Amino acid sequence: MSDKPNIIFIMPDQLRHSFLGCYGADFLKTPNVDRLSDEGVRYTRCYSEHPICVPARVALLTGLHGFKTGVLDNGQFLRPDAAEMGLQTWPEMLNQAGYYTAAIGKMHFYPWDARMGFQYRVIAEDKRWIHIRDDYFHFLHTDGHRKYHGNEHDGYFENKGAVINRLPWEYSVDHFVGKEACAFVEDYGNDGPFAMMVGFPGPHCPYDPTAQFIENLDPEAMPQAVPPTEDAEELRIRNVEGNRRPWNGVDYAEFTPAQIQKVRMHYAGLVQQIDYEVGQILESLERRGLLDNTIIIFSADHGDYLGDHGMIGKGTFFESSIHIPMIVRMPDGVPRGLMAGENDQLVSLTDVTATILAAAGVDVPDYMDSRPLPGLGLPVEAAHAVLIGATQGGWWIDDGRWRLCRYSGAGPFLFDRLNDPAEQNNLTHEPECQDVRDRLDAHLTSTVMAFTSESHFDHRVYMRDLSQKPAFGREGWQRPFPRTIHDPQARRQG
C-alpha cells in the first residue's frame, strides 16, 4: 500500500444540501452518503461561488476564482494556451507527484473529450447533451439503446420535467458512471496512489429516475417550496425564459404546488439512485482493502431551486442555488480529535482543489484562491471570513449572516439569513441596515477591482519600469507574452 492516500472526489450535478439525510432530510434515504458524514466531517456552510456548471468546474480545475479566469457562464472556458500562462490543473499537479488520475462521468470540458490533465477518462456527459458520442453513448449503442431528450418521455411537459426514465436502471447514466468508477477501483486501485473524480450527471434535470428509486417516496412528504421573494420577479422571469429554450423546453411560468412536489419527489429519487452508486464505490474500496487509505470528498457544483422562489435550476445567489453539501471522510488512522463531525465554518466548493493538493503532499500555489478545508489537519487550512462569488449576471458577498447580491438589471438584495433564512425580505433600503449594506458593498467592490486587475496578468508588458532598460529603447524589442501567473509581480503590480 502506498504511503500516500488515494483520493476520490464525488460530485453529483446540481445537488442541494437539504436533500441528504445527514443534512436533515427525513423524506428520503441516503445511507451511504450519511455514512461518509458519520465517519468524516460535514460542513454545514459550504457554498458554490459560481452556481453554474462550467464556471464551478473551471474554478475547481484551477483553484482560481471565476473573475480571474473569466469563466462566468457555460459558454466560456479556459484559454487553449493556459499551460503557457503557467496554469496547471490539479490533476496535472498530482500526476507530477506520482498519482494516477482519473475522471469518470460528467466533467463539462470544452471540447467534451478533453483530458485537462486526467490520465484515465470515461465520459458520460450532461443528460441534456444527447448528441455527444461519449463512452456512455457507445455503451448504449452496443446494446441497441440510445440517449433520450427529456421531451421524449411521457408527461414531460405537464409534469415540468418529472418523468420515469425510458431506459431501465441498468442503462441509466448515473449507474453507468457508478459502475465505471467501481471498475477503475477494481482494476487500478492497488497499483499505487490514485486520484479519481466521479461526476454524476444527476440529479440535474430532467428529473428522470427509474421507477424503483421513487417507490418509497411520497410527494406529500416533500418539503414545501419557499415562496417568491420581494422585488425578485425579474429574476424569476429570466429563469422562466431560460428554461423555455430547446435544451429544456419546459414553461415554468405556472408552477403549481402539486407540480413542485412531484418534481421534488423525482429529484429525491435521483438522489437515492446516486446514493446507491456511492455505496457501490465504498464496497469496491473495502473489497480491495483500500478504504482505510482513501480520502473521500463529496460535494456538488451547485444546488437546484426545485420551485423555491417560483424557479427551477440554478444561477442566482439564493440559498437553494448556492448552498451545497461538503463532506470529507479522511483515512482511518487520522486522529479523531481532528475530525470535528460537524463544521460550521464558512467554506467554498473551490476549496476542494487546495484540499486535494494538500492531502496529496503537493504545495498549494500561492496564486490560488482555494484553501484547504479546515478541521482536517492539513497544512495552511483556514476558513473564510467572507465568501464572494459571481456569474456573468451578478456578484454576491456573504459574511456568514448577511448576504448582499447585485445583479445586472435587478436588485440589489440584502438578506439577514439569521432571521430570514428563506430570504423573503429584501433589506437593502431599510435605514437600520445601511451600515451593513455599505460595509459589504465596499468589501465586494474592492475585491472585484483586485480580482479584475489580477485577471489581466497575462497582458502585462512590464513589472515595474522599462524607462531605465536600454534594451527596451532599441529597435526590435519584443514584449514577453503571455506573462505567467507564477510571477507574483505580474499579478499584483499596477
TIFILUM-321160 format. One record per residue (C-alpha): y, z, x; residue number from 1. Coordinates in steps of 0.05 Angstrom, whole numbers, plus 5000, padded with zeros to 4 digits. Layout:
BEGIN
    yy    zz    xx  num
     Y     Z     X  NUM
...
! end
This chain:
BEGIN
    yy    zz    xx  num
  5000  5000  5000    1
  5069  4982  5025    2
  5117  5037  5045    3
  5170  5000  5005    4
  5168  5008  4930    5
  5154  4950  4884    6
  5210  4936  4834    7
  5204  4909  4764    8
  5267  4894  4723    9
  5251  4882  4650   10
  5308  4852  4609   11
  5299  4832  4536   12
  5353  4786  4510   13
  5403  4817  4460   14
  5371  4886  4453   15
  5418  4940  4427   16
  5401  5010  4450   17
  5396  5041  4380   18
  5332  5001  4363   19
  5288  5041  4411   20
  5252  5106  4394   21
  5277  5141  4457   22
  5349  5127  4434   23
  5336  5159  4366   24
  5307  5103  4324   25
  5255  5132  4277   26
  5245  5069  4235   27
  5203  5031  4286   28
  5153  5047  4341   29
  5166  5034  4415   30
  5116  5079  4450   31
  5115  5041  4516   32
  5190  5038  4527   33
  5192  5111  4504   34
  5141  5126  4558   35
  5187  5097  4611   36
  5242  5142  4584   37
  5197  5203  4583   38
  5176  5192  4655   39
  5244  5170  4681   40
  5319  5172  4670   41
  5351  5147  4605   42
  5425  5130  4609   43
  5459  5144  4544   44
  5525  5110  4560   45
  5508  5043  4592   46
  5549  4981  4574   47
  5547  4907  4586   48
  5614  4889  4617   49
  5605  4816  4596   50
  5568  4815  4529   51
  5547  4742  4531   52
  5482  4715  4561   53
  5505  4675  4622   54
  5564  4719  4645   55
  5520  4781  4642   56
  5465  4748  4683   57
  5511  4718  4736   58
  5543  4787  4745   59
  5472  4814  4756   60
  5454  4759  4806   61
  5515  4771  4849   62
  5535  4843  4835   63
  5605  4816  4822   64
  5650  4825  4762   65
  5658  4763  4720   66
  5732  4760  4736   67
  5713  4746  4808   68
  5661  4693  4796   69
  5700  4660  4740   70
  5637  4661  4696   71
  5661  4688  4629   72
  5625  4645  4578   73
  5559  4608  4570   74
  5589  4542  4592   75
  5604  4567  4663   76
  5561  4582  4723   77
  5566  4596  4798   78
  5593  4542  4843   79
  5538  4499  4874   80
  5565  4517  4943   81
  5562  4592  4930   82
  5520  4602  4993   83
  5575  4570  5036   84
  5622  4622  5006   85
  5577  4677  5031   86
  5549  4695  4963   87
  5477  4716  4963   88
  5436  4733  4901   89
  5398  4798  4901   90
  5330  4762  4905   91
  5355  4725  4967   92
  5373  4792  4999   93
  5305  4821  4981   94
  5269  4760  5008   95
  5301  4774  5076   96
  5277  4847  5071   97
  5205  4825  5063   98
  5199  4825  4988   99
  5163  4772  4948  100
  5209  4758  4890  101
  5190  4731  4821  102
  5227  4711  4758  103
  5186  4707  4694  104
  5215  4684  4628  105
  5287  4671  4608  106
  5339  4671  4664  107
  5391  4623  4634  108
  5407  4588  4700  109
  5441  4520  4707  110
  5402  4478  4718  111
  5349  4515  4678  112
  5296  4505  4732  113
  5339  4531  4789  114
  5308  4587  4830  115
  5371  4625  4852  116
  5330  4657  4907  117
  5268  4675  4868  118
  5206  4651  4906  119
  5159  4652  4846  120
  5182  4625  4779  121
  5152  4619  4710  122
  5203  4593  4660  123
  5208  4607  4585  124
  5280  4596  4565  125
  5321  4616  4506  126
  5289  4604  4437  127
  5350  4562  4419  128
  5339  4511  4475  129
  5279  4476  4444  130
  5285  4412  4485  131
  5275  4446  4553  132
  5209  4425  4584  133
  5195  4491  4616  134
  5129  4525  4631  135
  5125  4551  4560  136
  5135  4480  4534  137
  5075  4456  4575  138
  5033  4516  4554  139
  5046  4498  4481  140
  5037  4424  4492  141
  4969  4433  4525  142
  4942  4465  4462  143
  4975  4419  4412  144
  5035  4463  4395  145
  5110  4455  4405  146
  5174  4495  4402  147
  5208  4500  4334  148
  5281  4506  4316  149
  5295  4566  4272  150
  5312  4519  4214  151
  5241  4492  4214  152
  5217  4559  4186  153
  5212  4577  4112  154
  5270  4618  4087  155
  5313  4608  4149  156
  5379  4596  4114  157
  5373  4642  4054  158
  5348  4699  4097  159
  5402  4689  4150  160
  5353  4673  4206  161
  5300  4725  4189  162
  5233  4687  4187  163
  5160  4693  4205  164
  5144  4652  4267  165
  5105  4588  4253  166
  5067  4599  4317  167
  5012  4651  4320  168
  5024  4712  4363  169
  4981  4684  4420  170
  5031  4627  4426  171
  5095  4665  4416  172
  5146  4662  4473  173
  5150  4737  4485  174
  5075  4742  4490  175
  5075  4683  4539  176
  5126  4719  4582  177
  5088  4785  4579  178
  5022  4751  4596  179
  5053  4715  4656  180
  5084  4779  4681  181
  5016  4813  4679  182
  4985  4753  4714  183
  5035  4760  4771  184
  5018  4834  4779  185
  4943  4818  4778  186
  4948  4760  4827  187
  5002  4783  4876  188
  5014  4857  4864  189
  4972  4881  4922  190
  4998  4831  4973  191
  5059  4872  4994  192
  5124  4895  4964  193
  5147  4851  4906  194
  5208  4849  4861  195
  5198  4817  4793  196
  5249  4804  4738  197
  5219  4795  4669  198
  5266  4762  4619  199
  5240  4766  4548  200
  5274  4714  4502  201
  5270  4763  4444  202
  5296  4799  4404  203
  5351  4745  4406  204
  5356  4704  4342  205
  5323  4671  4306  206
  5293  4736  4282  207
  5223  4709  4282  208
  5168  4760  4296  209
  5096  4744  4279  210
  5072  4778  4216  211
  5032  4834  4247  212
  5092  4864  4282  213
  5130  4878  4217  214
  5072  4904  4176  215
  5092  4977  4189  216
  5166  4966  4176  217
  5206  4979  4113  218
  5272  4942  4104  219
  5299  5001  4064  220
  5287  5047  4124  221
  5331  5005  4170  222
  5398  5038  4188  223
  5457  5015  4146  224
  5508  4968  4178  225
  5576  4992  4200  226
  5630  4965  4152  227
  5682  4914  4174  228
  5737  4944  4217  229
  5810  4949  4202  230
  5850  4890  4228  231
  5788  4854  4255  232
  5780  4798  4204  233
  5799  4745  4255  234
  5742  4767  4299  235
  5694  4762  4241  236
  5719  4692  4223  237
  5707  4669  4294  238
  5637  4698  4293  239
  5621  4661  4228  240
  5648  4595  4255  241
  5609  4602  4319  242
  5543  4613  4283  243
  5553  4552  4238  244
  5544  4507  4299  245
  5478  4469  4306  246
  5446  4518  4355  247
  5441  4567  4297  248
  5467  4533  4234  249
  5469  4595  4191  250
  5530  4612  4150  251
  5545  4687  4152  252
  5609  4683  4111  253
  5570  4720  4058  254
  5522  4771  4088  255
  5494  4817  4035  256
  5465  4886  4048  257
  5396  4862  4029  258
  5401  4804  4078  259
  5425  4851  4132  260
  5367  4898  4121  261
  5317  4841  4125  262
  5349  4815  4189  263
  5345  4885  4218  264
  5272  4892  4199  265
  5253  4826  4232  266
  5294  4845  4293  267
  5256  4911  4296  268
  5191  4871  4292  269
  5212  4831  4354  270
  5229  4896  4390  271
  5160  4924  4373  272
  5128  4859  4399  273
  5166  4866  4465  274
  5146  4939  4469  275
  5073  4917  4464  276
  5083  4870  4523  277
  5116  4926  4563  278
  5053  4966  4551  279
  5011  4909  4578  280
  5052  4906  4641  281
  5043  4981  4651  282
  4968  4973  4642  283
  4966  4918  4694  284
  5003  4962  4744  285
  4955  5020  4730  286
  4894  4976  4736  287
  4918  4952  4804  288
  4937  5022  4827  289
  5010  5002  4833  290
  5046  5043  4781  291
  5058  5102  4828  292
  5093  5057  4878  293
  5135  5016  4829  294
  5206  5025  4805  295
  5214  5000  4733  296
  5283  4985  4705  297
  5290  4969  4631  298
  5356  4943  4604  299
  5387  4884  4565  300
  5442  4833  4575  301
  5480  4856  4513  302
  5468  4880  4442  303
  5470  4850  4372  304
  5515  4868  4313  305
  5459  4857  4262  306
  5511  4859  4206  307
  5557  4912  4237  308
  5629  4894  4222  309
  5603  4836  4180  310
  5579  4798  4242  311
  5516  4775  4277  312
  5500  4766  4351  313
  5549  4790  4404  314
  5612  4772  4443  315
  5664  4824  4424  316
  5671  4894  4451  317
  5646  4933  4391  318
  5593  4985  4406  319
  5534  4946  4378  320
  5552  4886  4421  321
  5561  4922  4488  322
  5521  4987  4485  323
  5454  4973  4517  324
  5392  5012  4539  325
  5384  5032  4612  326
  5320  5066  4632  327
  5294  5075  4703  328
  5225  5101  4720  329
  5220  5118  4794  330
  5153  5121  4830  331
  5113  5185  4828  332
  5130  5230  4886  333
  5205  5227  4875  334
  5229  5299  4869  335
  5234  5317  4796  336
  5300  5352  4809  337
  5330  5282  4816  338
  5300  5259  4751  339
  5352  5282  4701  340
  5315  5257  4640  341
  5378  5241  4602  342
  5441  5220  4640  343
  5506  5214  4602  344
  5549  5186  4658  345
  5585  5120  4647  346
  5546  5062  4678  347
  5542  4987  4670  348
  5489  4933  4668  349
  5516  4904  4733  350
  5497  4969  4768  351
  5425  4945  4765  352
  5440  4899  4824  353
  5461  4954  4873  354
  5405  4998  4847  355
  5352  4946  4864  356
  5382  4934  4933  357
  5388  5008  4950  358
  5318  5023  4925  359
  5292  4967  4970  360
  5328  4996  5030  361
  5379  4939  5032  362
  5452  4955  5046  363
  5495  4941  4985  364
  5550  4892  5008  365
  5619  4923  5006  366
  5647  4864  4966  367
  5602  4880  4906  368
  5628  4915  4844  369
  5558  4940  4828  370
  5539  5011  4850  371
  5472  5047  4850  372
  5458  5084  4785  373
  5469  5159  4790  374
  5414  5211  4786  375
  5360  5172  4823  376
  5371  5199  4894  377
  5395  5132  4921  378
  5449  5124  4974  379
  5522  5118  4953  380
  5508  5127  4879  381
  5567  5142  4834  382
  5584  5136  4761  383
  5646  5101  4736  384
  5710  5136  4714  385
  5725  5076  4671  386
  5690  5010  4654  387
  5728  4945  4650  388
  5696  4883  4620  389
  5715  4813  4600  390
  5694  4748  4567  391
  5732  4683  4562  392
  5763  4711  4498  393
  5785  4781  4517  394
  5786  4843  4561  395
  5767  4915  4549  396
  5771  4983  4583  397
  5733  5047  4566  398
  5743  5116  4597  399
  5684  5148  4561  400
  5723  5168  4499  401
  5778  5116  4487  402
  5766  5041  4485  403
  5823  4991  4488  404
  5806  4919  4472  405
  5851  4858  4479  406
  5831  4790  4451  407
  5864  4722  4450  408
  5895  4717  4381  409
  5870  4783  4354  410
  5884  4857  4363  411
  5896  4896  4406  412
  5848  4951  4385  413
  5846  5024  4407  414
  5787  5067  4385  415
  5775  5141  4393  416
  5699  5136  4398  417
  5691  5212  4399  418
  5720  5220  4330  419
  5708  5149  4305  420
  5641  5126  4333  421
  5636  5069  4282  422
  5702  5041  4308  423
  5734  5036  4239  424
  5805  5059  4254  425
  5849  5019  4300  426
  5897  5069  4331  427
  5938  5020  4372  428
  6002  5032  4334  429
  5994  5106  4319  430
  6052  5143  4353  431
  6007  5201  4375  432
  5962  5152  4413  433
  6016  5114  4451  434
  6007  5153  4516  435
  5932  5138  4515  436
  5943  5065  4500  437
  5996  5057  4554  438
  5952  5092  4606  439
  5892  5048  4591  440
  5934  4986  4586  441
  5966  4998  4654  442
  5898  5010  4686  443
  5870  4948  4654  444
  5928  4905  4675  445
  5929  4927  4747  446
  5853  4917  4753  447
  5856  4848  4723  448
  5911  4830  4772  449
  5870  4855  4831  450
  5807  4820  4807  451
  5844  4755  4796  452
  5872  4758  4867  453
  5802  4771  4896  454
  5771  4716  4855  455
  5810  4665  4896  456
  5786  4689  4964  457
  5755  4621  4977  458
  5824  4587  4972  459
  5858  4630  5025  460
  5887  4589  5082  461
  5903  4647  5128  462
  5894  4722  5132  463
  5959  4750  5159  464
  6004  4700  5192  465
  6000  4629  5221  466
  6071  4626  5247  467
  6051  4652  5316  468
  5989  4608  5323  469
  6003  4549  5369  470
  5940  4513  5345  471
  5969  4511  5274  472
  6030  4474  5300  473
  5991  4416  5329  474
  5972  4354  5291  475
  5903  4353  5261  476
  5896  4428  5247  477
  5843  4439  5194  478
  5841  4498  5146  479
  5776  4536  5142  480
  5743  4523  5075  481
  5715  4557  5037  482
  5731  4626  5062  483
  5672  4672  5055  484
  5671  4734  5013  485
  5644  4774  5072  486
  5714  4775  5104  487
  5749  4835  5073  488
  5817  4807  5091  489
  5801  4744  5052  490
  5793  4788  4991  491
  5850  4837  4999  492
  5907  4801  5035  493
  5965  4780  4991  494
! end
